[in-house]
Amino acid sequence: TYEAAKRLYARLLPLVHAHLETHPQALVRFTGHSLGGSLALVLSLMVLVRQPALRGRILPVCTFGAPYVLCGGEAVLDFVNQPRSFIQSVMM
């Protein structure tokens, strides 16, 4: 998942920056289903760690039926200054 997230991050980050520059009030939410949800979670954490200036513009992650990939649990969320509610998962 991390290798795929690194490739997506490199492609997605310029688009996110361009969108936020064009729309100064916009916020960004990462979301996905199944493996896409896991990628959304990893991508959002990568943005929070690598792009601290965007922290106020990233909404909580929403995943649907995604495998949980957050090793380290709340310590990781503490590291990026986010509450446990930053990850919103729907499982059926």
C-alpha positions in Angstrom: 0.0 0.0 0.0 2.8 2.4 0.8 4.6 1.9 -2.5 1.3 2.6 -4.4 0.6 5.6 -2.1 4.1 7.1 -2.9 3.4 6.9 -6.6 -0.1 8.4 -6.2 1.2 11.1 -3.9 3.8 12.3 -6.5 1.0 12.5 -9.1 -1.7 13.9 -6.9 0.1 16.6 -4.9 0.6 19.1 -7.8 -3.1 18.7 -8.6 -4.1 19.4 -4.9 -1.8 22.4 -4.8 -3.2 23.8 -8.0 -6.8 23.3 -6.9 -6.2 24.9 -3.5 -4.4 27.9 -5.2 -7.3 28.4 -7.6 -9.9 27.9 -4.9 -8.6 29.5 -1.7 -11.5 28.4 0.4 -11.5 24.8 -0.7 -10.8 21.9 1.5 -9.6 18.4 0.6 -11.0 15.0 1.6 -9.4 11.7 0.8 -11.9 8.8 0.5 -12.0 5.4 -1.0 -13.5 1.9 -1.0 -11.7 -1.3 -0.1 -8.0 -1.0 -1.0 -8.7 2.6 -2.2 -9.8 3.5 1.3 -6.5 2.2 2.7 -4.7 4.3 0.1 -6.8 7.3 1.0 -5.7 7.0 4.6 -2.0 6.6 3.8 -2.2 9.5 1.3 -3.8 11.8 3.8 -1.2 11.0 6.4 1.6 11.5 3.9 0.1 15.0 3.1 -0.2 15.9 6.8 3.4 14.9 7.5 5.1 16.2 4.4 2.9 19.3 3.8 2.3 20.9 7.2 1.0 24.0 5.5 -2.0 22.0 4.3 -3.0 20.7 7.7 -5.9 23.1 8.1 -7.2 22.2 4.6 -7.4 18.4 5.0 -10.7 17.0 6.1 -11.2 13.7 7.9 -10.6 10.6 5.8 -13.7 8.5 4.9 -13.2 4.9 4.0 -15.7 2.2 3.0 -14.9 -1.4 3.7 -11.2 -0.7 3.8 -8.6 -2.8 5.5 -7.1 -1.0 8.5 -3.5 -0.1 7.7 -2.7 2.3 10.5 0.0 0.6 12.5 0.8 2.7 15.5 -2.8 3.7 16.1 -3.3 6.8 18.0 0.4 7.6 18.3 0.4 8.2 14.5 -2.6 10.5 14.8 -1.0 12.3 17.7 2.1 12.8 15.6 0.1 14.6 12.9 -2.0 16.5 15.4 -5.3 14.8 14.5 -8.0 13.3 16.7 -9.2 9.7 16.4 -12.2 11.0 14.5 -9.9 12.0 11.6 -10.5 8.4 10.4 -14.1 7.7 9.6 -14.6 4.1 8.5 -17.8 2.4 7.3 -17.8 -1.4 7.6 -20.8 -3.5 6.6 
